């Protein structure tokens, strides 16, 4: 288990990559219109499976929402 | 198109840009977007909630509109830049409506951070459309760092107060090397028409439509207003005169 901050909330998860983190949150890694940043840097979709996550990493998982 | 609206070498079919927030429900939003005739609509970028991955705005819009992501709510250049980069990744567009707020109550831009963030985003290859204050100096700085347009506010976001400083907007329009889009504070159709008459190339509206009593009708009204204002601008208005000037001839009056 590693402790990550995901969307502002600290949680302990058993994941090693961005793809795995998306999967346990019920987000299809093939889904369009999703973007991920780790420690302030955008991780491109092509790197989701390979990008490793470590303890203390700060992850943002976002999508478009209504806005003006 | 005899009067094309062009931003960053892209011709847009409508001079009315509409937001996707604050509608009573999804169906009303979709009907309003259709009634407005808009091509470009705005969206925010937000964290996916714990409740799961509900149907996304993009799916709801069904590919009918060009999406312009915003950095709404950002108060630092760093957050705005990261949000823009996430938006680019999520939506596969490098267009961004840059919002950098200096006051949470007023939602007035933080000019210093805004210009800095705009500069950096332009260097990163973004097409930047900054929401800004109605100040000719700021607008020139934003154009100088390479923004594709400038988007001065008419009045506070969501306030419906219209165009508080028409003189400033007109000055900005007369000097701006890039298109000027009036963004924020529109309350009703006449505000939108005025913006176009002052020289704005386009108008951005959200709350005035979404929160009106009959949003579909207001969307149609805004469409007509933007078209009317633009036509009037191109037609060239008469000057304002201090005294009356009779329209009927003065000769041949009965009893004269």
HADDOCK unambig.tbl for C-alpha pairs under 7 A between the chains (distance, minus, plus):
assign (segid A and resid 7 and name CA) (segid B and resid 47 and name CA) 6.27 0.50 0.50
assign (segid A and resid 26 and name CA) (segid B and resid 52 and name CA) 6.79 0.50 0.50
assign (segid A and resid 27 and name CA) (segid B and resid 53 and name CA) 6.69 0.50 0.50
assign (segid A and resid 33 and name CA) (segid B and resid 90 and name CA) 4.30 0.50 0.50
assign (segid A and resid 33 and name CA) (segid B and resid 91 and name CA) 5.62 0.50 0.50
assign (segid A and resid 34 and name CA) (segid B and resid 90 and name CA) 4.90 0.50 0.50
assign (segid A and resid 35 and name CA) (segid B and resid 86 and name CA) 5.54 0.50 0.50
assign (segid A and resid 35 and name CA) (segid B and resid 89 and name CA) 5.78 0.50 0.50
assign (segid A and resid 35 and name CA) (segid B and resid 90 and name CA) 4.85 0.50 0.50
assign (segid A and resid 36 and name CA) (segid B and resid 86 and name CA) 6.84 0.50 0.50
assign (segid A and resid 40 and name CA) (segid B and resid 82 and name CA) 6.81 0.50 0.50
assign (segid A and resid 42 and name CA) (segid B and resid 85 and name CA) 6.75 0.50 0.50
assign (segid A and resid 42 and name CA) (segid B and resid 86 and name CA) 6.25 0.50 0.50
assign (segid A and resid 60 and name CA) (segid B and resid 47 and name CA) 6.83 0.50 0.50
assign (segid A and resid 61 and name CA) (segid B and resid 47 and name CA) 5.58 0.50 0.50
assign (segid A and resid 61 and name CA) (segid B and resid 48 and name CA) 6.03 0.50 0.50
assign (segid A and resid 62 and name CA) (segid B and resid 45 and name CA) 6.36 0.50 0.50
assign (segid A and resid 62 and name CA) (segid B and resid 46 and name CA) 5.18 0.50 0.50
assign (segid A and resid 62 and name CA) (segid B and resid 47 and name CA) 4.13 0.50 0.50
assign (segid A and resid 62 and name CA) (segid B and resid 48 and name CA) 5.13 0.50 0.50
assign (segid A and resid 63 and name CA) (segid B and resid 45 and name CA) 5.61 0.50 0.50
assign (segid A and resid 63 and name CA) (segid B and resid 46 and name CA) 5.69 0.50 0.50
assign (segid A and resid 63 and name CA) (segid B and resid 47 and name CA) 6.39 0.50 0.50
assign (segid A and resid 63 and name CA) (segid B and resid 48 and name CA) 6.16 0.50 0.50
assign (segid A and resid 63 and name CA) (segid B and resid 90 and name CA) 6.53 0.50 0.50
assign (segid A and resid 64 and name CA) (segid B and resid 43 and name CA) 6.15 0.50 0.50
assign (segid A and resid 64 and name CA) (segid B and resid 44 and name CA) 5.61 0.50 0.50
assign (segid A and resid 64 and name CA) (segid B and resid 45 and name CA) 4.54 0.50 0.50
assign (segid A and resid 64 and name CA) (segid B and resid 46 and name CA) 6.25 0.50 0.50
assign (segid A and resid 64 and name CA) (segid B and resid 57 and name CA) 6.49 0.50 0.50
assign (segid A and resid 65 and name CA) (segid B and resid 43 and name CA) 5.68 0.50 0.50
assign (segid A and resid 65 and name CA) (segid B and resid 44 and name CA) 5.04 0.50 0.50
assign (segid A and resid 65 and name CA) (segid B and resid 45 and name CA) 5.68 0.50 0.50
assign (segid A and resid 65 and name CA) (segid B and resid 46 and name CA) 6.13 0.50 0.50
assign (segid A and resid 65 and name CA) (segid B and resid 57 and name CA) 5.78 0.50 0.50
assign (segid A and resid 66 and name CA) (segid B and resid 20 and name CA) 4.96 0.50 0.50
assign (segid A and resid 66 and name CA) (segid B and resid 21 and name CA) 4.85 0.50 0.50
assign (segid A and resid 66 and name CA) (segid B and resid 43 and name CA) 5.00 0.50 0.50
assign (segid A and resid 66 and name CA) (segid B and resid 44 and name CA) 5.70 0.50 0.50
assign (segid A and resid 66 and name CA) (segid B and resid 57 and name CA) 6.62 0.50 0.50
assign (segid A and resid 67 and name CA) (segid B and resid 19 and name CA) 5.91 0.50 0.50
assign (segid A and resid 67 and name CA) (segid B and resid 20 and name CA) 5.21 0.50 0.50
assign (segid A and resid 67 and name CA) (segid B and resid 21 and name CA) 4.62 0.50 0.50
assign (segid A and resid 67 and name CA) (segid B and resid 42 and name CA) 6.03 0.50 0.50
assign (segid A and resid 67 and name CA) (segid B and resid 43 and name CA) 4.28 0.50 0.50
assign (segid A and resid 67 and name CA) (segid B and resid 44 and name CA) 4.58 0.50 0.50
assign (segid A and resid 68 and name CA) (segid B and resid 19 and name CA) 4.09 0.50 0.50
assign (segid A and resid 68 and name CA) (segid B and resid 20 and name CA) 5.93 0.50 0.50
assign (segid A and resid 68 and name CA) (segid B and resid 21 and name CA) 5.76 0.50 0.50
assign (segid A and resid 68 and name CA) (segid B and resid 42 and name CA) 5.53 0.50 0.50
assign (segid A and resid 68 and name CA) (segid B and resid 43 and name CA) 6.23 0.50 0.50
assign (segid A and resid 68 and name CA) (segid B and resid 206 and name CA) 5.72 0.50 0.50
